[in-house]
Amino acid sequence: MNPRVRKLIGMIGILAFLFAYVVAALAIADRLPENAFVQLAYFVIVGTVWFVPMIPLVVWMNWGRWPVKRS
């Protein structure tokens, strides 16, 4: 697959995932108790974990981009 097409598909996938992730995170945040510590912990976790599902997509987008070292 052409690298430009792969990056276009990946970019659309990232935007769609982030939109759905933010909507889901805010829907869950509405159900949290009014405790500041619980809300802080939730948003710290949600704010740092979002990139974990992105790793395979970013690796796929850059597949074949780096030169292979031959020994």
N, C-alpha and C positions, 0 to 999 in steps of 0.2 A: 504494500500500500504506500502511496505517495506520502512523504513526511508532512507536507502541507495539509493534506486531507486528514491525516491522523491528528495533527494539532488542532484543526478546526473541530473535528468530532470531540476531541478531548476538552477543548474550551467550552463547547456547548454542554458536555457532560458535567464539567466542573460547575458551571453556572446553574444548571438544573439541580445538581446535588446541593449546592449551597443554599439555593432558594428553599428547597424542601427541608433542609436541615434547620434553617433559621425559623421557618414556620413551625416545625415540630418542637424545637427548643422553646419557642415562646408559648406554644400551647401547653407544654408541660410546666413552664415557669408560672403560668397563671394558676396552676393547681397546687403550688408550693405553699407551705405555711408562711405566715407573715414574720417569720424569724429571720433577722438580718444575716445571721451566721449560716443558716441553711441556704438562703438565696445566694450569698457570696460563694459558698462551696459549690453550689450547683453551677453557677456561671463560670467559675474558674475551671471546673471539670469540662463543661460543655465547650468553653472557649479554647481549651487546649487539645481536645480529643478530635476535633473536626477533621484534622489533616490525616489521621490514620487511614480512613478509607480512600483518601486521595493518592496515597503512595503508589498503589498498583496502576492507577490511571496515568499518573505522571511518568512512571517508568515505561508504560506502554507508549505514551506520546513520544518519548525520546528513544524508543527502541531502534537500534542500528545507527544512532547518531554518533556515538563515540567510536573512534578507531580501535580496532582489535590489535593488541600487541602480539606479535608473532616472535617466538624465540627460536 
